[in-house]
């Protein structure tokens, strides 16, 4: 399989360039799928690919590069190769591996192969909303761990924040229990 190319979009113009490329593939309809490489993200990506096949629409898969304070070294834990490199380069490698794995596991979803990959730096919720405002997708599909109770109150939910702030419809996907076993 060809290795995907992911580069960091550092300006609104670069984000819009990727959006235009996606719109060209589908006649103007795009679905934004923010991912954090979790199983819940993979489930959301598969659901978005199913939606994209029905509409038709092109997927824009977004990863926000952010090394959270509660988990410093997040990306380095995901990469098996130990080397000195920039965090966005490590994130790009992990992003490519994530996409390739999802495609290998689901070869019957052509929308996955046609997806545009977009990576930006910043705080996840803020940057997701900024990208939505620039790209104007028809919807956002994202995964959620489904935290409840005290954990939800203390840690918060990025998905819940996106739902509250997003100007377009948002579908939240949680990996089903049968997939977890």
Phi, psi and omega in degrees: 000141177293140177287132176289155176249127178234129174230158182280123175275118184255000179217162176299326179296320179291323176298314181295326177299316178293322179295317179296321178299319179293317181297325180298324182290330189239007181077024173110348181262130176228153174237127179268131181233096175288135181230149175236016177074010178278170175297326179293323176295318179297318178297319178295319180297319178294319178295318179296322178296323177294314177301315182299322178293329181279334191276313342282155178211162177256140178277137166246110181266121186247134169235130177262117180286116182205121178263095189299144181300328180281351179219061181300142182081020183310310184290320181296333176290335182273344184257130181284330180282127177265117179202158177276119181201167180287147183301322181291332176290319176296315180300320179297318178298314181294321178301311179300315180298319179299310182297314180299320180296315180298319179294316180299321181284342185222064184292348182274009181245088183299333180299333179293318181290331182270000185296147171267133180258131184227132178230133178226162178256146174144196176278128190308306185297314180301313183290324177299314180296319177299317179294320177301315182294329179280316188276326182057057177290165177284338177194165174242135176236121181218156180273160177214142177286342178074036177299146177225173174063220185298319179301318180296318181292319183282310184276325183083170180233120177299320180298316180297321178295319179296317179303316182292325188260343189285133180277358178237164180301144180235132174249126179258131182240134176241136179299129183289157180297326181290332175287331183288336183271000000 
